[in-house]
Amino acid sequence: MYRSKIADGDLIKAETFIKLLPLEYHNYVTDLITQRYVISEGWKKHRIIVENEYVLSYALNKTINQLKLGIVMKMLSDGKERIRHAVEEVEIANLLETQNQIDKTKNFISSILGRVILQMPEKSN
């Protein structure tokens, strides 16, 4: 479902994304989003500011967006392979359009994460 939504240029909400994950990933995601440290009351009293990673909702959204970005990057890689093996012009055009939509999604998620993704040109044989 997530892949088809991305191919259409849509994003799904974090809650829906988590529900779609296979059970074996639930513990992994829980470990990523669970706050390991507690901010000391003394730090708050002395107005020591900590990064957003300590705020659970921020960590959850960041983790989910990282997972989404990984899926999108895999979809781009798979799409390139399909384009290489495509024969008919109509099929190639459709694959390129889908690839363009997925690339826009990659750029959007990357901007949310504050990342710039550069891709090295492929070596020609």
PyMOL commands that set and color helices and strands:
alter all, ss='L'
color gray80, all
select helices_A, chain A and resi 2-7+14-20+23-33+41-45+52-54+56-85+89-113
alter helices_A, ss='H'
color red, helices_A
deselect
rebuild
show_as cartoon
